[in-house]
């Protein structure tokens, strides 16, 4: 067996039996093997060969002319390629499974475009830092087994991760395992072969701090082990749980505020509730601060502030009311349009069904006609029926297009917004103007989108009708007497 075969066999054996020790002689053989191999960077040729090897039966479907349609590739295996640097994978945007194990990769990089990745194998490489995984939010299975990693980090976005293998690395600090508590979907974890595994309390510590684990180091976590772990480390885990609960509550409050802001932005009333707009007027106004110190000015300023905030509140409430009206309007419009489409489609289906029942019988009569004159008479009837069907379908489509109604006129908003004109300050006037402008653009956008959708549907429907009529005509022309 040559050095390459030896290294391959040793790696497979070590991966299957991670708890066993590799002999010094074997390690020497593997080291010598990698020193003799010239490292590679992933290039187009390597990717194409891997695609051909991974899915030869699908190659015909993947190919478009002489080129591969990379968007259709979902799995790629690049194991044992002496790869030093990851690159040229950006076109494989729909990849779900990627094998890069048994190479000499030193850095996790160039994977940001693979946002649909579910399974990633980077085991048996020379990676020192966990990084470059932020966009892989759909990742469920990740293997970093047998690398040079000394810290578990940079995995916050991997909230769907269920299986994680990071055994046989350089993890020495058992406290680092606590980081994995933030991965709520994690159920299977392999840490075997790391230095901290020699700690007598290793298993109980990990199970106590990761209560959702089902498998640890290829073994089922038993209930008795879980109970012992909870009992031993509850003084450490209880404060963590309380802190996480507080952090979750704060996150929920932050999320609620963000959702409220997005709702207000959609309604064009952001920052109109409360004193934000008034406060912003005086934020950098040094002269106003001087005036506020004059006798009696403070009371006037407070009264002015109260009136100003009141006007903003009215504009805010008005904007929300108008937004709800717009949403209801769009909903009613879409509902009505759907009903019209459905009714038209039912009429078209009925006309086509009735025609096909008649047409089948007539074609059969033409085929079995006893004379040419009888056949021609039947053929003429079919021809006339086809023309009538075409006219019926086109008429239904024209009626459907005519029933598309515009959304109600938005000009009334101009008069309603004028209630705030009692305060002639630039910023509040600007917010008024912004609301009018945004509402106008919204109206145009919704209307144009509705017309474009209807236009596209109408065009496609007419093309289908013409294709259907042409098919019927060819069928009639090809019917033999």
TASUL-V977728 format. One line per field, one symbol per residue. psi: psi as a letter, one per 20 degrees, with the letter a starting at -180 (. if undefined). burial: 1 if it has 24 or more other ideal C-beta (glycine too) atoms within 12 Angstrom, else 0. A space follows every 10 residues. Layout:
psi: ???
burial: ???
This chain:
psi: prhghggggg ghghhhmiiq ppqhgghggg ghghhippqq pprggggghh ghhgmhhjhh hhpocjqpnh iipiqpplql jkphpprkjh ilijphppok rlbkpipork jhilijphpp okqmakphpo rjjhilijph oppkqmbkpi porljhilij phppokrlbk ohohhhhhhi hiniiphppo jqiqhiiiph jgghgghgim iiphppljqp oqhhggghgg ghjhhhhghg ggghgghggh hhgggghghg ghghhhikkp jipajggghh hjgjnhhhhg hhiqpihggg gggggggghg gghghghggg ghghggghgg ggghgggggg gggghggggg ghggghgghg gghhhghjqi qhggghghhh ggghhggggg ggghghhghg hhioqqqqpj hhhghhhihj jholqgghhh hgggggghgg hgggggghgg hgghgggggh gghggggggh ghghgghipq .
burial: 0000001001 1001100100 0100000011 0011000001 1100011101 1001000000 0100000101 0111111111 1111111110 1101111111 1111101111 1011011111 1111111011 1110010111 1111111110 1110100101 1111111111 1001011111 1110111111 1111011000 0111111111 1110111000 1000110011 0010011001 0000000000 0000000000 0001001111 1110111100 1000000000 0000000000 0000100111 1111110111 0110110010 0010001001 1001000100 1100100010 0110010000 0000100110 0110110011 0111011001 1001001001 0010001001 0010001100 1101110110 0110011001 0001001100 1100100110 0100010010 0
